[in-house]
Amino acid sequence: MEITRRITVFDAADLETESAFWASILGGTVEREDDWHTLLVDGSSQMGFQLAPDHVRPEWPDGTPQQIHLDLYVSDIAGAHAEALALGARLLQAADDLSSPEGFQVYADPAGHPFCLCWG
């Protein structure tokens, strides 16, 4: 099987908020259609957002449904943490020690999808 393109798609009731959040986190731009937004980074499609008016916010870690999560590796966890919160993320699980050589913290995007900011 040859994969010619790979894109992660998030369902969301509020396409504008969801796509703008990820465009800011990943440094991209959004192409908008009525029920679909595409996130472009350096001109390449990276993520899609599909209108799902009845989207149910996932509950982390034990709730249902947990639909997906992303691991984003960063060089400055403190700066990335502050930026993610300023853009609308919620911290779900803090690391024990931000100065450790490796670790992660768990966040939720505006629609409740969990993602991790990782380092090391």
N, C-alpha and C positions, 0 to 999 in steps of 0.2 A: 504494500500500500504506500503510495506516495502522497504525503501531506503537502499541499501547495500553499496553504494559508491556515493560520491558527488564530482564533479570536475567542476571547472569553466574553460571555454575554451575561449581563445581570438583568433580571426582571426588576422593575421598579414602578411604583405608582406615580412618582414625581420624576419624570425623565430629566427635567432641567436641573434639579438639585443634584441628582445622582451623577449625571454626566459632567456637570461643572466641578463637582468634588474631585472626581478621578482625573479630570483634565488638569486641575491645579496640582494634585499630588504627583502626577507623572509628567507635568510640563508639556501638555499637548493642547490641541484644539478640538472642538466638537463640530461635526457636521450633523445638522438636524433635519429630520423628517417628522411627519405627524406622530408616528408611533414607534420610531426608532432613531436613536442617536448613535453615531460612530465616533470613537475617540481616535484621533490621529496623533502620533508622536513622530516627529521628523518625517512627516508625510506618509507614514505607514499606519495602517489600521491596527490598533492594539486591543481595543475593547469595544463591545457593543452593549447597548442598553435598550431593552424592549419594554414597551408600555404594558404593564400588568396592573390594571386598576384595582384588582382584588389581592394584590401582593400581600403575603403574610410575613411580617418581620420575623426572621429566625431568632431563636433564643439560644444564647451560648452559655455554657458548653453542652448542657444536657437537654435542651429543648428540641422541639421539632418545628419546622424542618430546618436543619442546618444544611444549606444548599451548596455552599462553596466557601473557600477562603483562599486568600492570597498571602504569600510570604514575600515581603519586599525587604531586601537587604540594603541597609543604609550605612554611611560612614560616620554619621554624627547622630546618635540616638536622641540626645537631648534636643537638638535642633529639629529633628524630624518629628519628635513627639509634640513639640510646641506648634509646629506648622500644621500637623494633622489635626490637632485640637482646634486651632484657629479656623481651619477650613470646615469644621463641623463633625469631626470624628468624636466618638466617645471611647474612653479607655475602659476596657472590660477586665483586663488582668495585667497588673503591673509586674515588672520583673523585680526580683528580690534585690538585685544589685546592678545598677546601671553602669558601674565602673568595671564589671567583670569582663573578661576578654571576649565572651560570646554570650548571647542570650536573645530574648525576644519579649515583646509586649503585645497584647492582643487588644484590638480596637474594633469598633463597628463604624461603618460608613453611615451616611445619613439615612439609608433605607434599612439599616440593621445588619448588612452583610459583614461578617467578621473578616479581619485581615490582621496580619502580624507585621510589625516593624522589627526586623532582626538585625543583628550585628555579629561580627566575628567570622 
